[in-house]
């Protein structure tokens, strides 16, 4: 598995967020569907148009929120936010605090990436 551990400064993202459930492992099917739908409905293209000049360098992020103790959790498809344009409907801005990150590189067609 290709991964690395990094310290990251705080940064802002523009994201589309959905809630998912671990009940019956539905999240294992629904999160890849969220990615597929986001590619076809313009979510990823819109998100990329807001990218700023940061160390994220236009990368698209999958961010899983929560503490791991709940059967439901929010998950977002996001990119860094340049702070220069109004936020479109269905998106939000979120500031991610400075943290240690596990970063997994994914390449290929979803959900097999």
Backbone as CSV, one residue per row, in Angstrom:
resi,resn,N_x,N_y,N_z,CA_x,CA_y,CA_z,C_x,C_y,C_z
1,UNK,0.851,-1.174,0.000,0.000,0.000,0.000,0.893,1.231,0.000
2,UNK,0.636,2.123,-0.938,1.421,3.342,-1.080,0.829,4.431,-0.178
3,UNK,1.536,4.772,0.910,1.062,5.824,1.796,2.256,6.527,2.428
4,UNK,1.954,7.695,3.018,2.973,8.413,3.766,2.291,9.162,4.913
5,UNK,3.058,9.497,5.935,2.566,10.259,7.077,3.165,11.656,6.972
6,UNK,2.302,12.679,7.076,2.762,14.066,6.942,2.096,14.955,7.971
7,UNK,2.842,15.956,8.409,2.288,17.046,9.201,1.800,18.098,8.211
8,UNK,0.575,18.558,8.383,0.018,19.573,7.492,-0.452,20.768,8.312
9,UNK,-0.215,21.970,7.759,-0.749,23.192,8.348,-2.251,23.230,8.100
10,UNK,-2.928,24.126,8.805,-4.365,24.263,8.564,-4.585,24.768,7.135
11,UNK,-5.741,24.391,6.586,-6.089,24.841,5.242,-7.599,24.800,5.082
12,UNK,-8.091,25.488,4.078,-9.524,25.505,3.802,-9.814,24.663,2.572
13,UNK,-10.963,23.994,2.622,-11.412,23.215,1.476,-12.817,23.663,1.085
14,UNK,-13.121,23.474,-0.181,-14.493,23.570,-0.651,-14.927,22.132,-0.869
15,UNK,-16.088,21.789,-0.328,-16.457,20.380,-0.322,-17.949,20.174,-0.491
16,UNK,-18.274,19.009,-1.023,-19.646,18.514,-1.046,-19.672,17.354,-0.071
17,UNK,-20.607,17.392,0.864,-20.640,16.436,1.969,-21.922,15.612,1.926
18,UNK,-21.770,14.320,2.179,-22.917,13.417,2.334,-22.690,12.577,3.584
19,UNK,-23.773,12.105,4.156,-23.692,11.220,5.315,-23.819,9.771,4.847
20,UNK,-23.009,8.913,5.443,-22.998,7.496,5.087,-23.139,6.644,6.340
21,UNK,-23.637,5.441,6.139,-23.841,4.505,7.243,-22.951,3.281,7.060
22,UNK,-22.473,2.769,8.185,-21.702,1.526,8.145,-22.620,0.308,8.271
23,UNK,-23.919,0.545,8.502,-24.873,-0.554,8.637,-24.877,-1.385,7.358
24,UNK,-24.734,-2.676,7.505,-24.690,-3.617,6.380,-23.580,-3.269,5.378
25,UNK,-22.541,-2.569,5.849,-21.418,-2.150,4.997,-21.866,-1.331,3.785
26,UNK,-22.983,-0.618,3.906,-23.491,0.160,2.770,-22.517,1.241,2.329
27,UNK,-21.711,1.747,3.265,-20.720,2.773,2.908,-19.710,2.259,1.877
28,UNK,-19.443,0.963,1.888,-18.463,0.398,0.953,-18.945,0.457,-0.491
29,UNK,-20.256,0.540,-0.685,-20.823,0.677,-2.023,-21.190,2.128,-2.321
30,UNK,-21.719,2.821,-1.310,-22.243,4.166,-1.532,-21.157,5.226,-1.712
31,UNK,-20.017,5.103,-1.047,-18.954,6.099,-1.234,-18.388,6.033,-2.653
32,UNK,-18.081,4.851,-3.207,-17.669,4.821,-4.622,-18.748,5.386,-5.552
33,UNK,-20.032,5.141,-5.239,-21.113,5.722,-6.038,-21.121,7.243,-5.948
34,UNK,-20.805,7.779,-4.765,-20.706,9.223,-4.566,-19.618,9.802,-5.478
35,UNK,-18.481,9.132,-5.564,-17.401,9.568,-6.449,-17.844,9.520,-7.917
36,UNK,-18.470,8.426,-8.318,-18.927,8.290,-9.701,-19.918,9.396,-10.051
37,UNK,-20.885,9.607,-9.181,-21.887,10.641,-9.418,-21.241,12.031,-9.441
38,UNK,-20.280,12.274,-8.557,-19.621,13.579,-8.489,-18.820,13.887,-9.747
39,UNK,-18.331,12.852,-10.373,-17.606,13.064,-11.637,-18.578,13.430,-12.750
40,UNK,-19.735,12.776,-12.795,-20.673,13.010,-13.893,-21.545,14.249,-13.688
41,UNK,-21.793,14.655,-12.425,-22.677,15.802,-12.196,-21.942,17.144,-12.123
42,UNK,-20.623,17.144,-12.308,-19.854,18.387,-12.306,-19.278,18.790,-10.962
43,UNK,-19.526,17.997,-9.912,-19.003,18.339,-8.586,-17.485,18.454,-8.595
44,UNK,-16.810,17.487,-9.174,-15.345,17.510,-9.171,-14.824,18.664,-10.017
45,UNK,-15.406,18.879,-11.175,-14.989,19.995,-12.037,-15.189,21.337,-11.327
46,UNK,-16.341,21.507,-10.674,-16.615,22.750,-9.939,-15.611,22.922,-8.810
47,UNK,-15.384,21.874,-8.048,-14.443,21.928,-6.931,-13.053,22.340,-7.410
48,UNK,-12.615,21.778,-8.515,-11.288,22.103,-9.052,-11.182,23.564,-9.478
49,UNK,-12.283,24.159,-9.894,-12.235,25.558,-10.329,-11.996,26.514,-9.165
50,UNK,-12.110,26.042,-7.938,-11.884,26.854,-6.747,-10.497,26.647,-6.136
51,UNK,-9.689,25.815,-6.744,-8.376,25.504,-6.173,-7.525,26.755,-6.040
52,UNK,-6.813,26.815,-4.954,-5.888,27.911,-4.717,-4.467,27.466,-4.986
53,UNK,-3.558,28.296,-4.565,-2.144,27.950,-4.694,-1.674,27.465,-3.332
54,UNK,-1.761,26.187,-3.122,-1.371,25.607,-1.842,-0.572,24.340,-2.096
55,UNK,-0.131,23.734,-1.020,0.623,22.487,-1.149,-0.244,21.352,-1.668
56,UNK,-1.566,21.535,-1.667,-2.450,20.501,-2.202,-2.393,20.454,-3.727
57,UNK,-2.007,21.558,-4.335,-1.738,21.609,-5.777,-2.861,21.009,-6.623
58,UNK,-4.100,21.404,-6.331,-5.220,20.984,-7.151,-5.665,19.548,-6.960
59,UNK,-5.213,18.897,-5.926,-5.628,17.509,-5.685,-7.075,17.452,-5.206
60,UNK,-7.742,16.374,-5.537,-9.089,16.126,-5.040,-8.960,15.214,-3.827
61,UNK,-9.667,15.570,-2.764,-9.577,14.843,-1.507,-10.873,14.114,-1.189
62,UNK,-10.761,12.961,-0.582,-11.880,12.285,0.052,-11.644,12.399,1.547
63,UNK,-12.522,13.111,2.241,-12.324,13.372,3.669,-13.420,12.672,4.467
64,UNK,-12.994,11.817,5.374,-13.911,11.082,6.239,-13.902,11.772,7.606
65,UNK,-15.053,12.267,8.030,-15.176,12.943,9.318,-15.777,11.983,10.338
66,UNK,-15.545,12.256,11.585,-16.138,11.448,12.645,-15.076,10.847,13.526
67,UNK,-15.534,10.200,14.582,-14.603,9.643,15.561,-14.517,8.122,15.505
68,UNK,-15.181,7.503,14.540,-15.115,6.058,14.401,-16.025,5.291,15.342
69,UNK,-16.783,6.007,16.166,-17.650,5.335,17.132,-19.106,5.322,16.710
70,UNK,-19.435,6.020,15.656,-20.820,6.132,15.224,-21.055,5.303,13.969
71,UNK,-22.277,4.815,13.823,-22.630,4.031,12.636,-22.850,4.928,11.429
72,UNK,-22.988,6.242,11.642,-23.141,7.193,10.548,-22.009,8.209,10.632
73,UNK,-21.546,8.632,9.469,-20.461,9.597,9.444,-20.546,10.442,8.172
74,UNK,-20.091,11.698,8.254,-20.022,12.529,7.064,-18.737,12.251,6.282
75,UNK,-18.853,12.329,4.975,-17.726,12.116,4.074,-17.833,13.174,2.994
76,UNK,-16.693,13.745,2.597,-16.751,14.787,1.569,-15.775,14.522,0.437
77,UNK,-16.139,15.084,-0.693,-15.240,15.193,-1.838,-14.871,16.662,-1.889
78,UNK,-13.571,16.954,-1.843,-13.134,18.325,-1.612,-11.859,18.662,-2.389
79,UNK,-11.584,19.954,-2.450,-10.292,20.454,-2.928,-9.968,21.712,-2.142
80,UNK,-8.721,22.169,-2.236,-8.371,23.375,-1.497,-9.166,24.557,-2.051
81,UNK,-9.405,25.543,-1.202,-10.263,26.677,-1.535,-9.425,27.936,-1.657
82,UNK,-9.585,28.626,-2.783,-8.801,29.836,-3.030,-9.351,31.067,-2.321
83,UNK,-10.561,30.999,-1.796,-11.134,32.109,-1.049,-11.587,33.275,-1.896
84,UNK,-11.603,33.133,-3.202,-11.861,34.271,-4.077,-13.235,34.289,-4.727
85,UNK,-13.970,33.199,-4.678,-15.257,33.162,-5.365,-16.340,32.735,-4.388
86,UNK,-17.582,33.171,-4.637,-18.671,32.721,-3.769,-18.883,31.216,-3.874
87,UNK,-19.396,30.647,-2.819,-19.597,29.198,-2.741,-20.902,28.827,-3.450
88,UNK,-20.843,27.885,-4.390,-22.071,27.483,-5.077,-22.983,26.646,-4.182
89,UNK,-24.256,26.597,-4.554,-25.220,25.770,-3.820,-24.734,24.325,-3.751
90,UNK,-24.940,23.707,-2.601,-24.576,22.313,-2.416,-23.154,22.100,-1.924
91,UNK,-22.365,23.172,-1.831,-20.990,23.093,-1.348,-20.871,23.867,-0.042
92,UNK,-19.818,23.589,0.705,-19.511,24.372,1.895,-17.997,24.566,1.962
93,UNK,-17.612,25.557,2.745,-16.195,25.792,3.034,-15.940,25.265,4.435
94,UNK,-14.832,24.570,4.602,-14.474,24.031,5.907,-12.988,24.254,6.131
95,UNK,-12.643,24.690,7.338,-11.228,24.835,7.675,-10.774,23.567,8.384
96,UNK,-9.764,22.958,7.813,-9.185,21.739,8.375,-8.019,22.167,9.274
97,UNK,-8.042,21.808,10.555,-6.968,22.231,11.460,-5.649,21.511,11.153
98,UNK,-4.576,22.078,11.640,-3.265,21.440,11.504,-3.320,20.076,12.185
99,UNK,-2.809,19.055,11.495,-2.866,17.690,12.002,-1.782,16.837,11.353
100,UNK,-1.639,15.639,11.880,-0.823,14.609,11.239,-1.765,13.793,10.357
101,UNK,-1.393,13.613,9.109,-2.236,12.936,8.125,-1.588,11.652,7.647
102,UNK,-2.419,10.649,7.419,-2.018,9.474,6.648,-2.532,9.731,5.240
103,UNK,-1.637,9.747,4.274,-1.994,10.086,2.901,-1.816,8.846,2.029
104,UNK,-2.914,8.455,1.391,-2.928,7.278,0.524,-3.096,7.737,-0.907
105,UNK,-2.207,7.320,-1.764,-2.285,7.680,-3.167,-3.184,6.684,-3.886
106,UNK,-4.189,7.197,-4.581,-5.132,6.344,-5.324,-5.092,6.745,-6.788
107,UNK,-4.851,5.786,-7.648,-4.856,6.019,-9.081,-5.702,4.934,-9.731
108,UNK,-6.453,5.340,-10.722,-7.239,4.357,-11.464,-8.718,4.627,-11.376
109,UNK,-9.458,3.776,-11.992,-10.904,3.900,-12.045,-11.522,3.477,-10.722
110,UNK,-12.467,4.293,-10.230,-13.180,3.952,-8.999,-14.195,2.856,-9.325
111,UNK,-14.463,1.956,-8.455,-13.997,1.868,-7.078,-12.740,1.024,-6.904
112,UNK,-12.060,0.680,-7.993,-10.919,-0.214,-7.904,-9.580,0.489,-7.701
113,UNK,-9.597,1.815,-7.607,-8.353,2.564,-7.450,-7.671,2.213,-6.145
